[in-house]
Amino acid sequence: GLFLGGLVGAGLAWMALTPQGRKLRDQLLDELVDLYEQVKKKVFASRAWKDINEQKYVALVRETVDKYVAKNPVARKAKDLLVKVLSAQWRRLAAEIRKRK
């Protein structure tokens, strides 16, 4: 899957200890994919998408995650992890940007 790398595995491993934790972990994995797609849409909707850099991407990630946790208080505990995992997807998005130029 898109985010099932070592970073996510290590960050979400503690959630597998209880049934409630496993449910939350699975929900967050689904949300990560959705959140990445939201960030990607924001990038390509921008007129300056060809010039986006990692710093601007991470700012968009933080803004998107902030809005998400405001609506989903349960995810607040995992906010830092969500930002970290999504920020780590910069190379993936940069490759898509290079293909579209």
N, C-alpha and C positions, 0 to 999 in steps of 0.2 A: 504494500500500500504506500501511499504518498508519504506518510509521516512515520512509518514503523521502523525508524532508524534507532541506533543505540541511544540517542538522546532521549527519545520518547520512552523507549523501553526502560531505561534507568529512572527517568522522572516519574513514570506512572507505575512502576513495579510495586510500590508500597500500597497502591490501591487494590491490588489483587488479593489482599489478605482477607477481605470480607466480601460477602455477596453485594453489599451496598457499594463498597469500593470498586468492585468489578463493574457494576452498572455505571457508576460515575466515570470510570476510566473509558469504557466503551462509548459513552456519550461524548466525552471530551475528544476522543479520536475522531468521531463523526464531525464534531464541531470544528476541529482543526482543519479538516478538508473544506468545510463551508467557509470558514474564516479566511483561509488562503484564497479561495475563489473570489470572495468579496474584495480582498486587497488587490488581487490581480485585476478585477474589473475596474477598480478605482484608478489603478495605474494606467490602464489602456484607455480609460475615459478622459484622462488628462491630455491636454494638448501637448504637454511637454514630456510625454511618455518616453520618447527616445533618449531624453537626457536625464532620466531618473537615476539616482545613485543609491548606494546602500543606505546612506543616512536618511534620505527622503523615504525610502522603502520602510525602514524601521519606524520612522515617525508615523507612517500610515498604519503599520502593524499595531503600534501602541494605541492609536486613535480607535481602530477597529475593535481591539480587545477591550478597551475601556468601555465602549458602547455595549459590547456583548456582556461583560460582567455586571454592568449597571442593570441590565434586563434579567440576568441570571445569577442571582446572589450566591447560589451554590458553587458556581465556578470561580468565585472570588479567591478561594484558597489556591486555585491553580493558575491564577492570573500571570504570575512571573514565568511559570512553565510555558503557558500559551505564547507569551511574548517571545520567550527564548526559542521555542520550536519554530514559530512562524518566521522569526528573524533569520533563523538558520536556513530558510528556504530562499534566501536572496539569490544564491547562485542559480537555482532552478529558474527563477523568474528572469534573471539576467540573460540566461540562455534563450528563453522565449523571446525576449526583447531583441536580441541579436538576430534571431531567425526572421522576425517581422520587419526589420529595417530594410 
